[in-house]
Amino acid sequence: MIRDAAAIAKGMSITFKEMFQPTEVENYPDGKGPMRGAQFQQRFRGKHQLQRDENGLEKCVACFLCAAACPSNCIYIEAAENTEEVRISSAERYAKVYNIDYNRCIFCGYCVEACPTDAITHGHGFELASLNATTLVMRKEDLLVDIQPAMPLTPGSAHDQADRLA
């Protein structure tokens, strides 16, 4: 009984001591988020990204290995053939449709490990919460990284053709 009262008194003393300490507040919604430290950022598994090669073409060759490795079956891919006029990837095929359902994804990283071309990686995006489940199905356009200005466009690529049409 005395031991219990001593434990409660010790807990309350810690509480009272912390009550008078200044509060530390993150400037999260307006400023930099809570991700700190290079070691933490290397291990973090955030929103997936579909990478491009040095020519700006998509790295995904629609091999379906990421979908096969996924234990939660959240990756859906439809393949299409590249043509000489329209080149989306450097291989024969490309992913015409690439969807990840974040309602089912468990961020295990098996898809990243299975990809032979390093087309899919984990990014640092962690703000994925939503009240609407339909917004958690990310399409290829949502996952594909932007073309960097330093990336030269190859003649005949889909990106080059889109620039000429615009």
Beta strands, then each sheet from edge to edge (+ up, - down):
strand 1: 48-50
strand 2: 75-81
strand 3: 93-101
strand 4: 120-122
strand 5: 137-138
sheet 1: 1+ 4-
sheet 2: 2+ 3- 5+
end
